[in-house]
């Protein structure tokens, strides 16, 4: 894993180079010579924090179509109201 350091100015001038470098390892971005940010690939980020599901993935419920669901039909009879 290589670590690349770029200044904020270099990042603004050649973002694609920093993105390519982030595929190989973290890219440290400096402001006035001091580390200020780190650019990571999404794979490295997910590995770092642990992959979590988003709301859409959580609600998708994979495999749900394989479950048979046949609810009982209920019959509701109407009756007149007793207002007395």
N, C-alpha and C positions, 0 to 999 in steps of 0.2 A: 504494500500500500504506500503510495507516494503522497506526500503532503506538499501542496503548492501554496505559495503566498502571493497575493496580488494586492495592489493598492486600489482604493476606491476609484481613482482616476483610470487605472488600467482596466478595471472591471467595466467602467462606462464605455471605454474605447473598444473593448473586445470581449463582450459578454459570451459569445459562442466559445471562445477558447477556455474561459473559466468553466462553462458548462461541460465541455469535453473533459477537462481535467477532473471535475467532480465525479466522473464515472470511474476514475481510478482511485480516488480517495478524497478526503476533505480538502476544501480550498479555503484558506484563511484570507479574509479581506481586511485590510488595514486602513485606518484613518489616521493620518499624520504619523505614520510609522508604528502605531499601536494596534494590535489585533482588536477588531470590532465585531466581526461577523464570521460565520462559517457557512460555506455552501456545501450541501451534501446532495447526492443522488437520492431519489425517493426510496430506493432499495436500502441504502445505508441508513437513512432516517428511520424507516420501519424496523430495521434490525436493531437500531439503537433504542427506540421507545417501545418496541413490541407492536406487532400488527394488531390494530383494532378495527372492528367493523363500524361502518358508518350506518346511519339510520336506514337507508335504503337496503343495504345488505342485511341488516338485522330483521327488517320486515319482510324481506323476500322469502324467508323460510324455505331454503332448498329442500327438495324431497317432499314438500307438502302435497304435491299432485299425486303422490303414490298412496296417500292415506285415503281410505274410503270413508265417506261421510254421507250418511243417509238419515237425516233427522226425521223423527216421527212427526206426522202431520197432526196438528191439533184442530179440533173443531170447536169454535166458539159460537155459542147460540146467543142470540139477543133476547132480551126480556124487557118488559116495560118497567119504567121507573116507578117506585112507590114514593110518592111525594106527600103522603098523608101522615 
